Amino acid sequence: MKEHKMNATSMVEKLIDEADAYGKQGMQYYSMGDFDNALTYYLKALNIYEEVCGIR
């Protein structure tokens, strides 16, 4: 049981890391003035955060 719980925690951490990476990529595009791509990556991050937090 403990192993299963750790795997679930690891999965959530991996998803949060992925969302953080998308957010950072969005910031890079934003700083270059590429607002369409910035929005695309911000939304990818937001979708993951909503999924992890159970917001829908």
N, C-alpha and C positions, 0 to 999 in steps of 0.2 A: 504493500500500500504506500509506504513512504517513497519508494522509487517512482511510482506513478505520480505522486504529488510533485516530486522534484521535476519530472518530465514536463508536467503541465506548467510549472513555474518557468522552466527553461524556454518553453514554447512562447509564453507571454513575453518574456524578456527579449527573445529573438524578434518577435513582432514589433515591440517597442523600439528596438534598435533599427529595424527596417523603416519604421515610420520616421524616426529621427533622421535617418539618412535621406529619405525623401524630402523632409523639411529643409535640410541643409542644402540639398540640390536645388530646391525651390528658391532658397535665399540667393544662391549663386546666380541663377537665371534672373532673379529680380534685380540684383546689383548690376547686371549687364544690360538691363532694360528690356529683357525678353519676358514680358509679362504673361504672354500666353503659356509658355512653358513653365514659368513660375507657378501660375495657377494650377496647371496640370499636376505638378509635383506636390503642391500644398494640399490639393484635394486627395491625392493618393495617401498622404500622411494622415489627413483627417479621417479618411475612411477606416484606416487601420486603428487609429486611436478610438474611434467610435465602436468598432468591433470589440476591441479589448476591454473597453469600459462598459460595454453592453448598452450603448446609446443608439437607438434607431427609431 
